[in-house]
């Protein structure tokens, strides 16, 4: 991405923002929040321009690949006590064309989902998290071409709504254990098979209106002014 930006024409300017979110037991945590600070309340909304967004989530401006890597290295320390964590890393790019006055936005999101429990764990009475069960049901419904499933109810499905049924291009990578015992639990393979049959319409370019761009610029200037005065 940064190579494309550096090699682009002069009339195009770009802003790149990085965010990192941890989801565990349907509770969201901003991994870029300042340590020791009072946690900001996070909520999910569906924005007509940006798709699924987490309000209150900090987005850090990044300028190089190494800058982004260093931020993620510092942030991605998930405590061992956190059970079945899901990780969402998003890189948002806003491009502005000085010749036409148009601006466009795009977002690249990596979602690292907690895997299913082993067959042995299930036999001991443990089960997959309800959010994973809901995600499987949503994917199975989409694969069968049924009515649009309800994404509400769990933050995991809400966060993945745009990837599964929105203006996006989605790639699913499934990892499997080579051990013979892993074959006893076919849930992961079933999920992969369903995901492969989900059809998403070709993504279209997302443009910002001039009013939206101006509102964002005014909000950014206001935040900078407040910071400069110690507010």
C-alpha positions in Angstrom: 0.0 0.0 0.0 2.7 2.5 1.0 4.7 1.6 -2.2 1.6 2.4 -4.3 1.1 5.7 -2.4 4.8 6.7 -2.9 4.7 5.9 -6.6 1.3 7.6 -7.2 0.7 10.9 -9.2 1.2 14.2 -7.5 -2.5 15.2 -7.7 -3.4 12.4 -5.4 -2.9 12.7 -1.6 -3.4 9.9 0.9 -4.1 9.4 4.6 -3.6 6.0 6.2 -5.0 5.0 9.6 -4.4 1.9 11.6 -6.7 0.4 14.3 -6.5 -2.7 16.4 -9.5 -4.3 18.2 -9.6 -7.3 20.5 -13.0 -9.1 21.0 -13.3 -11.6 23.8 -16.6 -12.9 25.3 -18.4 -10.3 23.3 -16.4 -7.5 24.9 -14.4 -5.1 22.7 -11.0 -3.6 23.7 -9.1 -0.9 21.9 -5.5 -2.2 21.7 -4.2 1.3 20.8 -5.8 2.9 23.9 -3.3 4.6 26.2 -2.3 2.3 29.0 -3.9 3.3 32.3 -6.4 5.6 30.7 -10.1 5.3 31.3 -11.5 2.9 28.6 -13.7 4.6 26.0 -17.1 2.9 25.4 -17.0 1.2 22.0 -20.1 0.6 19.9 -20.7 -0.8 16.4 -22.5 1.1 13.7 -23.1 0.7 10.0 -21.9 3.7 8.1 -23.1 4.2 4.5 -19.6 5.3 3.4 -17.3 3.2 5.6 -19.5 0.1 6.3 -19.1 -1.5 9.7 -17.4 0.9 12.1 -16.5 0.8 15.8 -17.3 4.2 17.3 -14.7 5.2 19.9 -12.0 3.0 18.5 -8.7 4.9 18.1 -7.3 5.2 14.6 -3.6 6.0 14.5 -2.1 7.8 11.4 0.7 5.7 9.9 3.2 6.8 7.2 5.4 3.8 6.5 5.2 0.0 6.7 7.8 -0.1 9.5 5.7 2.5 11.5 2.6 0.2 11.2 4.6 -2.8 12.2 6.1 -1.2 15.3 2.7 -0.1 16.5 1.3 -3.6 16.1 4.2 -5.2 17.8 3.6 -3.0 20.9 -0.1 -3.5 20.9 -0.5 -7.3 20.1 0.2 -8.7 23.6 -3.0 -10.7 24.4 -2.9 -12.0 28.0 -3.0 -15.8 28.3 -6.0 -15.4 30.6 -8.1 -14.1 27.7 -10.1 -17.0 26.4 -10.9 -17.4 22.7 -9.9 -13.9 21.6 -10.8 -12.6 18.1 -8.4 -10.0 16.7 -9.4 -7.3 14.1 -6.7 -5.1 12.5 -7.9 -2.5 10.0 -5.9 -0.2 7.7 -8.1 2.6 6.3 -6.9 4.7 3.3 -8.5 8.0 2.2 -7.4 9.4 -1.1 -8.1 12.9 -2.4 -7.8 14.1 -6.0 -6.8 17.8 -6.1 -7.8 18.0 -9.8 -11.4 16.8 -9.5 -12.0 17.5 -5.8 -13.2 14.0 -5.2 -12.1 11.7 -2.4 -12.4 7.9 -2.0 -12.0 5.6 1.0 -11.0 2.0 1.3 -10.4 -0.3 4.2 -8.3 -3.5 4.5 -9.3 -5.6 7.5 -7.5 -8.7 8.9 -9.7 -10.8 11.2 -8.0 -13.5 13.2 -10.8 -15.6 14.7 -10.4 -18.0 17.6 -10.6 -21.6 16.4 -13.1 -24.2 17.5 -12.5 -26.2 20.6 -11.1 -29.7 20.1 -13.4 -32.7 20.0 -11.9 -33.8 23.3 -12.8 -30.5 24.9 -16.4 -30.8 23.7 -16.6 -34.3 25.2 -15.7 -32.8 28.5 -18.8 -30.6 28.4 -17.3 -27.5 26.9 -18.7 -25.9 23.7 -17.8 -23.3 21.2 -18.5 -19.7 22.1 -22.1 -18.7 21.2 -20.7 -16.0 18.8 -18.9 -18.6 16.8 -22.0 -20.7 16.6 -23.9 -17.6 15.4 -21.2 -16.9 12.8 -21.5 -20.5 11.4 -25.3 -20.1 11.1 -25.0 -16.8 9.3 -22.4 -18.2 6.8 -24.5 -21.4 6.2 -27.6 -19.2 5.5 -25.7 -17.0 3.1 -24.2 -20.1 1.4 -27.7 -21.5 0.8 -28.9 -18.3 -0.7 -31.5 -17.8 1.9 -32.9 -14.6 3.3 -30.5 -12.0 4.6 -29.5 -13.4 8.0 -29.6 -11.3 11.2 -26.1 -10.1 12.1 -27.3 -8.5 15.3 -27.0 -10.2 18.6 -23.3 -10.8 18.7 -20.5 -8.3 18.1 -18.5 -10.9 16.1 -21.2 -11.2 13.4 -21.8 -7.4 13.5 -18.1 -6.7 12.8 -18.1 -9.2 10.0 -21.3 -8.0 8.4 -19.7 -5.9 5.7 -17.2 -8.7 4.8 -19.9 -11.3 4.4 -22.7 -9.3 2.8 -21.5 -5.8 2.1 -19.4 -3.8 -0.3 -16.2 -5.9 0.0 -14.0 -8.6 -1.4 -13.4 -11.3 1.2 -10.8 -14.1 1.5 -11.2 -16.8 4.1 -8.1 -18.8 5.2 -8.7 -21.8 7.3 -5.9 -23.5 9.2 -6.1 -27.2 10.2 -4.1 -29.4 12.5 -2.3 -32.3 10.7 -2.9 -34.6 13.7 -5.3 -37.5 13.1 -7.3 -36.5 16.2 -8.3 -33.2 14.5 -10.4 -35.2 11.9 -12.9 -36.1 14.7 -14.0 -32.4 14.7 -15.3 -31.5 11.2 -16.8 -28.1 12.3 -13.9 -26.1 10.8 -14.1 -28.0 7.5 -17.9 -27.5 7.3 -17.4 -23.8 8.0 -14.8 -23.6 5.2 -17.1 -25.4 2.8 -20.0 -23.0 3.6 -17.8 -19.9 3.3 -16.6 -21.0 -0.1 -20.2 -21.0 -1.3 -21.0 -17.5 -0.2 -21.5 -15.2 -3.1 -20.7 -11.5 -2.6 -21.4 -8.9 -5.4 -18.4 -7.2 -6.9 -17.3 -4.3 -4.7 -17.7 -0.8 -6.0 -15.6 2.3 -5.4 -16.6 4.2 -2.3 -16.6 8.0 -2.7 -17.0 10.6 -0.1 -19.2 13.6 -0.7 -17.6 17.1 -0.4 -19.7 17.8 2.7 -18.4 14.6 4.4 -14.8 15.5 3.6 -15.3 19.0 4.9 -16.9 17.7 8.1 -14.0 15.4 8.7 -11.5 18.2 8.1 -13.3 20.5 10.5 -13.5 17.8 13.1 -9.8 17.1 12.8 -8.9 20.8 13.1 -11.1 21.1 16.1 -9.4 18.2 17.8 -6.0 19.6 17.1 -6.9 23.0 18.5 -8.3 21.4 21.6 -5.1 19.4 22.1 -2.9 22.4 21.5 -4.7 24.3 24.3 -4.5 21.4 26.7 -8.2 20.6 26.6 
